[in-house]
Amino acid sequence: MKKYHISRHHRFITIGLNFEKADAETRGRFALSQAAIDELLEQAREEGIDGLLVCSTCNRTELHGFAASPEHLIRLLCTHSHGTEEVFESIGYVYENTEAIAHLFRVGSGLDSQILGDFEIISQLKKSFIASKAAGIANPFLERLLNAVIQASKRVKNETRISSGATSVAFAAVQYLMARVPDIGNKRILLFGLGKIGRNTCENLVKHTGHSRITLINRTLQNAESIGGRFDLLVRPLDALQEEVGRSDVIIVATGSPTPTLTPEQFGGTAESEQAEVRKRWILDLSIPMNVDPAISDIDGVTRVHLDQLSQITDQTILERRKDIPKAEAIIEEVKAEFGAWLESRRFAPVIKALNQKLKHLRDEEIDFQSRKFSDFHHEQAEAVADRIIHKITRQFANHLKDDGSDTDESLEWIRKVFQLESDNS
């Protein structure tokens, strides 16, 4: 793998944890709310971090940025979450420079998702960059890198079968219900929480089950009414939650709260143990941190499922997608190489600029000398010819520096010495 020059002063570092080694409870402790992200970005800027992207989803929490050491970023993460550095050391990962860039490409292209081909992360990365820019801690490198990742993601989505069909936690939830809940079309379903995952789950429920007996509850009633109106579904206010919990056979929770929003107490006096037949119910928790109290599993007849369990469901569609992983990886390598070429050109651009200025200074001196020497000297023609020569010379040097076979450091130093250019400290 080609090594790219990143920065003379800081390394480009990724630190994070994801579903592979951190369970839902642990990921919940390291999860960051938007308010926490804003505070983290502000502290990072004050501490001299040069460019930072913070992404916290149900599957991962990651920081991507320029710092003197990974420990700096890890400390920032732990300061603004409920995680500790000791726990991070046991389940977290650190990538630097080329490896950090490669990791972000895989994440953004759906190859590092909990469910292969889930591209929800791209919208999260875009949102993260907007937050960084608002905080004054987004630099041209991060912007160019994110644009390259978005380009790779689009190509993987359009040119491979990695994302064929629906592939997301929301879709997996609906697939789970269709496969395991008898007579799903006649069950009462409650969907609590209508953020992005909740909206997607609602759409998948209607699309794949044809179900209309779905009740929507959301903290913001207006959002629930908008979605309910779109699909002709029943909408109830938040204070009707306990009533709907008692009525529902299937409850899907996607509230995104830092604490449980569904607890045993909300089931009231509906314990089924005294009845002749225990009523079966299914509760799906699509949130990080977990928004369904684990104690609910102790209620008779209740099956509680978290998104980590949903992601383990593998069907034939996923197996087919895996066949296209090499094709997706080839696309990523192609776009990554283009980004690497830009990065290298950014490295030698100051030298080429300085060379251009030096040659123009020599041009001005020579034109001034010749204009005093010849009475019929044509100033504009001489300048036009000289400019074309300068352009050709600088282009030749730039092409040489772009050549993979050249030693860029040695060439840059040679140009500086020969043309007596000022040392580049960028």
C-alpha positions as CSV (number, residue, x, y, z in Angstrom):
1,M,0.0,0.0,0.0
2,K,1.4,3.4,-1.0
3,K,2.3,5.7,1.9
4,Y,1.0,9.2,1.5
5,H,2.6,12.3,3.1
6,I,0.0,13.7,5.5
7,S,1.5,16.4,7.7
8,R,4.9,17.4,9.1
9,H,3.5,18.3,12.5
10,H,0.6,15.9,13.2
11,R,-0.5,12.5,12.1
12,F,-3.9,11.7,10.7
13,I,-5.4,9.4,13.3
14,T,-8.6,7.4,13.6
15,I,-9.6,6.1,17.0
16,G,-12.9,4.3,17.7
17,L,-14.8,1.2,18.6
18,N,-17.6,-0.7,16.8
19,F,-19.9,-3.7,16.9
20,E,-17.0,-6.2,16.3
21,K,-15.5,-6.0,19.8
22,A,-17.9,-3.8,21.7
23,D,-21.4,-5.0,22.6
24,A,-24.4,-2.8,22.6
25,E,-24.0,-1.9,26.3
26,T,-20.4,-0.9,25.9
27,R,-21.1,1.1,22.7
28,G,-23.8,2.9,24.6
29,R,-21.2,4.1,27.2
30,F,-19.0,5.6,24.5
31,A,-21.9,7.0,22.4
32,L,-22.0,10.8,22.0
33,S,-25.0,13.0,21.8
34,Q,-24.9,15.9,19.4
35,A,-24.5,18.3,22.4
36,A,-21.5,16.2,23.5
37,I,-20.0,16.2,20.0
38,D,-20.3,20.0,19.9
39,E,-18.5,20.3,23.2
40,L,-15.8,17.8,22.1
41,L,-15.2,19.7,18.9
42,E,-14.9,23.0,20.8
43,Q,-12.4,21.5,23.3
44,A,-10.4,19.9,20.4
45,R,-10.1,23.2,18.6
46,E,-8.9,25.0,21.8
47,E,-6.3,22.3,22.3
48,G,-4.8,22.7,18.8
49,I,-6.3,19.7,17.0
50,D,-6.0,20.5,13.3
51,G,-9.2,19.1,11.7
52,L,-11.5,16.6,13.4
53,L,-14.5,14.5,12.3
54,V,-16.6,12.9,15.0
55,C,-19.1,10.1,14.2
56,S,-21.3,8.3,16.7
57,T,-24.0,5.8,15.5
58,C,-25.6,2.7,16.8
59,N,-22.8,0.6,15.4
60,R,-19.7,2.7,16.1
61,T,-18.2,5.8,17.6
62,E,-15.1,7.2,15.8
63,L,-12.9,10.3,15.8
64,H,-10.9,11.1,12.7
65,G,-8.4,14.0,12.9
66,F,-4.9,15.4,13.1
67,A,-3.3,15.1,16.5
68,A,0.1,14.6,18.0
69,S,-0.9,11.2,19.4
70,P,-3.9,8.8,19.5
71,E,-4.0,9.3,23.3
72,H,-5.2,12.9,22.8
73,L,-8.2,11.8,20.8
74,I,-9.0,8.9,23.2
75,R,-8.9,11.3,26.1
76,L,-11.3,13.6,24.3
77,L,-13.7,10.7,23.6
78,C,-13.7,9.5,27.2
79,T,-14.1,13.0,28.6
80,H,-17.3,13.6,26.7
81,S,-18.8,10.1,27.0
82,H,-19.3,7.6,29.8
83,G,-16.5,5.4,28.6
84,T,-13.0,5.0,30.2
85,E,-9.6,4.9,28.7
86,E,-9.1,1.4,30.4
87,V,-12.1,0.0,28.6
88,F,-11.2,1.6,25.3
89,E,-7.8,0.0,25.5
90,S,-9.4,-3.4,25.6
91,I,-12.0,-3.0,22.8
92,G,-11.0,0.1,20.8
93,Y,-8.8,0.5,17.7
94,V,-6.3,3.0,16.4
95,Y,-5.3,3.7,12.8
96,E,-2.8,6.2,11.5
97,N,-2.2,8.0,8.2
98,T,-2.7,5.6,5.3
99,E,-4.5,3.0,7.4
100,A,-6.8,5.6,8.8
101,I,-7.7,6.8,5.3
102,A,-8.3,3.2,4.1
103,H,-10.5,2.5,7.1
104,L,-12.7,5.5,6.4
105,F,-13.2,4.5,2.8
106,R,-14.3,1.0,3.9
107,V,-16.7,2.4,6.5
108,G,-18.2,4.9,4.1
109,S,-18.6,2.3,1.3
110,G,-20.6,-0.1,3.5
111,L,-17.9,-2.8,3.8
112,D,-17.4,-2.2,7.5
113,S,-21.1,-2.1,8.4
114,Q,-22.8,-4.4,10.9
115,I,-25.0,-5.4,8.0
116,L,-23.0,-5.6,4.8
117,G,-24.1,-2.8,2.4
118,D,-25.7,-0.6,4.9
119,F,-25.0,2.9,3.6
120,E,-26.7,4.9,6.4
121,I,-23.2,5.8,7.6
122,I,-22.6,8.2,4.7
123,S,-25.4,10.6,5.9
124,Q,-23.9,10.4,9.3
125,L,-20.4,11.4,8.0
126,K,-21.9,14.3,6.1
127,K,-23.6,15.5,9.2
128,S,-20.3,15.1,11.1
129,F,-18.5,17.3,8.7
130,I,-21.2,20.0,8.9
131,A,-20.8,20.0,12.7
132,S,-17.0,20.2,12.4
133,K,-17.2,23.1,9.9
134,A,-19.6,25.0,12.2
135,A,-17.1,24.5,15.0
136,G,-14.3,25.9,12.9
137,I,-12.3,22.6,13.0
138,A,-12.8,21.3,9.4
139,N,-9.8,21.7,7.1
140,P,-9.4,21.2,3.3
141,F,-7.9,17.7,3.9
142,L,-11.0,16.5,5.7
143,E,-13.3,18.0,3.1
144,R,-11.4,16.5,0.2
145,L,-11.2,13.1,2.0
146,L,-14.9,13.0,2.8
147,N,-15.8,14.0,-0.8
148,A,-13.6,11.1,-2.0
149,V,-15.3,8.7,0.4
150,I,-18.7,9.8,-0.8
151,Q,-17.6,9.3,-4.4
152,A,-16.4,5.8,-3.6
153,S,-19.6,5.0,-1.7
154,K,-21.8,6.1,-4.7
155,R,-19.8,4.0,-7.1
156,V,-20.0,0.9,-4.9
157,K,-23.7,1.4,-4.5
158,N,-24.3,1.9,-8.3
159,E,-21.7,-0.5,-9.7
160,T,-22.0,-3.5,-7.4
161,R,-24.6,-5.6,-5.7
162,I,-23.3,-4.7,-2.2
163,S,-26.5,-2.7,-1.6
164,S,-28.9,-4.7,-3.8
165,G,-32.3,-4.7,-2.1
166,A,-32.9,-3.3,1.3
167,T,-30.0,-3.6,3.7
168,S,-30.2,-1.9,7.1
169,V,-31.1,-2.4,10.7
170,A,-34.6,-1.3,9.9
171,F,-34.9,-3.9,7.2
172,A,-33.4,-6.6,9.4
173,A,-36.0,-5.8,12.1
174,V,-38.9,-6.3,9.6
175,Q,-37.3,-9.5,8.2
176,Y,-37.0,-10.8,11.8
177,L,-40.7,-10.1,12.5
178,M,-41.8,-11.7,9.2
179,A,-39.9,-14.8,9.9
180,R,-40.7,-15.3,13.6
181,V,-44.0,-13.7,14.4
182,P,-46.9,-15.9,13.4
183,D,-49.7,-14.1,11.5
184,I,-47.8,-10.8,11.6
185,G,-50.4,-9.1,9.4
186,N,-53.0,-9.3,12.2
187,K,-50.7,-8.3,15.1
188,R,-50.9,-4.9,16.8
189,I,-47.6,-3.1,16.2
190,L,-46.3,0.0,18.2
191,L,-43.4,2.0,16.7
192,F,-42.0,4.3,19.4
193,G,-39.4,6.8,18.1
194,L,-39.4,8.3,14.6
195,G,-35.8,9.4,14.0
196,K,-34.1,8.1,10.9
197,I,-34.1,4.5,11.9
198,G,-37.7,4.7,13.1
199,R,-38.9,6.3,9.8
200,N,-37.0,3.6,7.8
201,T,-38.5,0.9,10.0
202,C,-42.0,2.3,9.4
203,E,-41.5,2.4,5.7
204,N,-40.2,-1.2,5.6
205,L,-43.1,-2.4,7.8
206,V,-45.7,-1.0,5.4
207,K,-43.8,-2.0,2.3
208,H,-43.0,-5.6,3.2
209,T,-45.9,-6.6,5.4
210,G,-48.7,-4.5,3.9
211,H,-49.6,-3.9,7.6
212,S,-51.9,-1.0,8.5
213,R,-52.5,-1.7,12.2
214,I,-49.4,0.2,13.2
215,T,-49.5,2.9,15.9
216,L,-46.8,5.7,16.0
217,I,-45.7,7.5,19.1
218,N,-42.9,10.1,19.1
219,R,-41.8,12.8,21.5
220,T,-42.6,15.4,18.8
221,L,-46.2,14.7,17.8
222,Q,-45.9,16.8,14.6
223,N,-43.2,14.4,13.2
224,A,-45.4,11.4,14.0
225,E,-48.4,13.0,12.4
226,S,-46.4,13.7,9.2
227,I,-45.3,10.1,8.9
228,G,-48.6,8.7,10.0
229,G,-50.4,10.8,7.3
230,R,-48.1,9.6,4.7
231,F,-48.8,5.9,5.4
232,D,-52.4,6.3,6.8
233,L,-51.4,5.0,10.3
234,L,-52.7,5.7,13.7
235,V,-50.8,8.4,15.7
236,R,-51.0,8.7,19.5
237,P,-49.4,11.3,21.9
238,L,-46.6,10.4,24.2
239,D,-48.9,10.2,27.3
240,A,-50.7,7.2,25.6
241,L,-47.5,5.1,25.6
242,Q,-48.4,2.9,28.5
243,E,-51.9,2.2,27.1
244,E,-50.4,1.3,23.7
245,V,-47.7,-0.9,25.3
246,G,-50.5,-2.9,27.0
247,R,-52.4,-3.3,23.7
248,S,-49.5,-4.1,21.4
249,D,-48.2,-7.5,20.3
250,V,-45.0,-6.1,18.7
251,I,-43.2,-3.0,20.1
252,I,-40.3,-1.5,18.2
253,V,-38.3,1.1,20.1
254,A,-36.0,3.5,18.2
255,T,-36.0,6.5,20.5
256,G,-32.2,7.3,20.7
257,S,-32.4,8.3,24.4
258,P,-29.4,8.1,26.7
259,T,-31.5,6.1,29.1
260,P,-34.2,3.4,28.7
261,T,-37.6,4.7,27.5
262,L,-39.4,1.4,27.9
263,T,-39.3,-0.2,31.4
264,P,-41.2,-3.0,33.2
265,E,-43.3,-0.4,35.0
266,Q,-44.9,0.7,31.8
267,F,-46.3,-2.8,31.4
268,G,-48.3,-2.0,34.6
269,G,-50.4,-4.9,35.8
270,T,-50.4,-6.8,32.6
271,A,-48.3,-9.7,33.9
272,E,-49.6,-12.8,32.2
273,S,-48.6,-15.5,34.7
274,E,-52.1,-15.7,36.3
275,Q,-53.9,-16.1,32.9
276,A,-54.6,-19.5,31.4
277,E,-52.5,-18.8,28.4
278,V,-49.4,-16.5,28.3
279,R,-49.7,-13.9,25.6
280,K,-46.7,-13.7,23.4
281,R,-45.1,-10.4,22.6
282,W,-42.0,-9.2,20.8
283,I,-40.0,-6.1,21.7
284,L,-37.2,-4.9,19.3
285,D,-34.7,-2.3,20.5
286,L,-33.0,-0.5,17.7
287,S,-31.3,2.0,19.9
288,I,-27.8,2.8,21.1
289,P,-27.6,3.1,24.1
290,M,-30.2,0.4,24.7
291,N,-33.6,2.0,25.2
292,V,-35.4,-1.1,26.4
293,D,-34.7,-2.1,30.0
294,P,-33.2,-5.6,29.9
295,A,-35.4,-6.5,32.9
296,I,-38.4,-6.6,30.4
297,S,-37.1,-9.9,29.3
298,D,-38.3,-11.4,32.6
299,I,-41.9,-10.6,31.8
300,D,-43.7,-13.8,30.8
301,G,-44.2,-14.2,27.1
302,V,-42.0,-11.4,26.1
303,T,-39.2,-11.9,23.6
304,R,-36.7,-9.0,23.7
305,V,-34.3,-8.5,20.7
306,H,-31.6,-5.9,20.3
307,L,-30.1,-4.7,17.1
308,D,-26.9,-6.8,17.6
309,Q,-29.0,-9.9,17.4
310,L,-30.8,-8.6,14.3
311,S,-27.5,-8.0,12.5
312,Q,-26.6,-11.7,12.9
313,I,-29.5,-12.8,10.7
314,T,-27.9,-13.8,7.4
315,D,-30.0,-14.5,4.4
316,Q,-29.2,-15.5,0.8
317,T,-29.3,-11.9,-0.3
318,I,-26.4,-11.0,2.0
319,L,-24.4,-14.1,0.8
320,E,-24.8,-12.9,-2.8
321,R,-23.6,-9.4,-1.8
322,R,-20.4,-10.8,-0.4
323,K,-19.5,-12.1,-3.8
324,D,-19.1,-8.4,-4.9
325,I,-16.8,-7.4,-2.1
326,P,-13.7,-7.7,-4.4
327,K,-15.3,-5.5,-7.0
328,A,-16.2,-2.9,-4.3
329,E,-12.6,-3.0,-3.0
330,A,-11.2,-2.4,-6.5
331,I,-13.4,0.7,-6.8
332,I,-12.3,1.9,-3.4
333,E,-8.6,1.5,-4.4
334,E,-9.2,3.5,-7.6
335,V,-10.8,6.4,-5.8
336,K,-8.3,6.2,-3.0
337,A,-5.5,6.4,-5.5
338,E,-7.0,9.6,-6.9
339,F,-7.2,11.1,-3.4
340,G,-3.5,10.0,-2.9
341,A,-2.5,11.8,-6.1
342,W,-4.2,15.0,-4.9
343,L,-2.5,14.6,-1.5
344,E,0.9,14.3,-3.1
345,S,0.2,17.3,-5.4
346,R,-0.8,19.3,-2.3
347,R,2.5,18.5,-0.8
348,F,4.6,19.8,-3.7
349,A,2.3,22.6,-4.7
350,P,4.0,25.3,-2.5
351,V,7.4,24.4,-4.2
352,I,5.9,24.7,-7.7
353,K,4.3,28.0,-6.7
354,A,7.6,29.3,-5.4
355,L,9.3,28.1,-8.5
356,N,6.8,29.9,-10.7
357,Q,7.3,33.1,-8.7
358,K,11.1,32.8,-9.0
359,L,10.9,32.3,-12.7
360,K,8.6,35.3,-13.1
361,H,11.0,37.4,-11.1
362,L,13.8,36.4,-13.5
363,R,11.5,37.2,-16.4
364,D,10.8,40.7,-15.1
365,E,14.6,41.3,-14.6
366,E,15.5,40.1,-18.0
367,I,12.7,42.1,-19.8
368,D,13.7,45.2,-17.9
369,F,17.3,44.7,-19.0
370,Q,16.4,44.0,-22.7
371,S,13.9,46.9,-22.9
372,R,16.7,49.3,-21.9
373,K,19.1,47.7,-24.4
374,F,16.9,47.8,-27.5
375,S,14.9,50.9,-28.5
376,D,12.3,48.9,-30.5
377,F,11.8,46.2,-27.8
378,H,8.3,44.8,-27.7
379,H,7.4,44.4,-24.1
380,E,4.1,42.6,-24.4
381,Q,5.4,40.1,-26.9
382,A,8.4,39.3,-24.8
383,E,6.3,38.8,-21.7
384,A,3.9,36.5,-23.6
385,V,6.7,34.3,-24.8
386,A,8.4,34.2,-21.4
387,D,5.1,33.2,-19.7
388,R,4.6,30.3,-22.1
389,I,8.1,29.1,-21.3
390,I,7.6,29.5,-17.6
391,H,4.3,27.5,-17.8
392,K,6.0,24.7,-19.7
393,I,9.0,24.5,-17.3
394,T,6.8,24.4,-14.1
395,R,4.5,21.8,-15.8
396,Q,7.5,19.6,-16.5
397,F,8.6,19.8,-12.9
398,A,5.1,19.1,-11.7
399,N,4.7,16.0,-13.9
400,H,8.1,14.7,-12.7
401,L,6.9,15.1,-9.0
402,K,3.7,13.2,-9.8
403,D,5.6,10.3,-11.3
404,D,5.4,7.3,-8.9
405,G,8.9,6.4,-9.8
406,S,10.5,9.6,-8.5
407,D,11.8,10.3,-5.1
408,T,9.6,13.3,-4.2
409,D,11.6,14.4,-1.2
410,E,14.9,14.4,-3.0
411,S,13.4,16.1,-6.1
412,L,11.8,18.9,-3.9
413,E,15.1,19.5,-2.2
414,W,16.9,19.6,-5.5
415,I,14.5,22.2,-6.9
416,R,14.8,24.4,-3.8
417,K,18.6,24.3,-4.0
418,V,19.0,24.9,-7.7
419,F,16.5,27.8,-7.8
420,Q,17.4,29.1,-4.4
421,L,13.8,28.9,-3.1
422,E,12.8,29.6,0.4
423,S,12.4,26.5,2.6
424,D,8.8,25.2,2.5
425,N,7.5,25.0,6.1
426,S,3.9,24.1,5.2
